[in-house]
Amino acid sequence: MSNPQLNDLLKWGVENSSIPASELSTSTSEPTSPPIKKSVGVTYLPSKSISSINVPSQAPDPAVLAALFTPQVSDAELMKASMLVLTSASEPVAERVIAGDNLEQLIENLDNARDLQPLGLWTPLLSSLADPEPEVRRIGAWCVATAVQNHVAAQERALAMGAVEALLALVKSEALREKEGPVVEGDGSSKAVRRKAVFALSSLVRNYRPAMQALKEASPKIVGDDGIAEDMESVDKIMDRLRNWDGEE
């Protein structure tokens, strides 16, 4: 990702370099300037060298220098800040969704996803699945899906924290909302929320038997005879049932 401020600083450095841009070359030919003359204790620069020294036309932007020397915020701090906004009912919904989106991008990194546990972020993340705002529930489910996808350590922690039950409850509640109406479109619709919740369950149970067993115990009717975590076709059948579930047991 490019940093405009650092680009500006680089541009300033090039513009105020003591070497003219026309002479910046990878050529290996001999320099045309006469050799430097030396005397006892004194060094004389060739006249061309003296004329090529540029005096900076202006100082670099103080904001650029501040950005260059200011310590960068760690991913852990960004994750905690994002979670704080995501789960804060006093923040505007749009800001909460942006925070959730930032968190989701951060935990695409496997190390960051693993750090949800030591940072104590699993509990607030799962609480977002029951938030009154549908867009917050949707982005919360998306974050769970990203954290556990192909990540056994995160799957183990999510299972221990009750993610299977929380996601199944979310799928059920959204199914009932869809049935009761009115129909709503977009990211705030029950359909959009349910889609992310099913995605999260799919990511959680694939290739992870303990989570599949937990899902079977919580909803034996939905799982049926297809509860084989390593069988992708079997998992897909379960997820199709969840997508079309009317919420009734």
Salt bridges, closest charged atoms under 4 A:
GLU23 OE2 - LYS48 NZ 3.71
GLU77 OE2 - LYS80 NZ 3.22
ASP111 OD1 - ARG114 NH1 2.82
ASP131 OD2 - ARG96 NH2 2.58
GLU174 OE2 - ARG137 NE 2.73
GLU174 OE2 - ARG177 NH1 3.13
GLU178 OE2 - ARG194 NH2 3.00
ASP187 OD2 - ARG138 NH2 3.75
ASP226 OD2 - ARG241 NH2 2.40
GLU230 OE2 - ARG209 NE 2.64
ASP236 OD1 - ARG206 NH2 2.41
ASP240 OD1 - ARG243 NH1 2.73
GLU248 OE2 - LYS179 NZ 2.83
GLU249 OE2 - LYS172 NZ 3.26
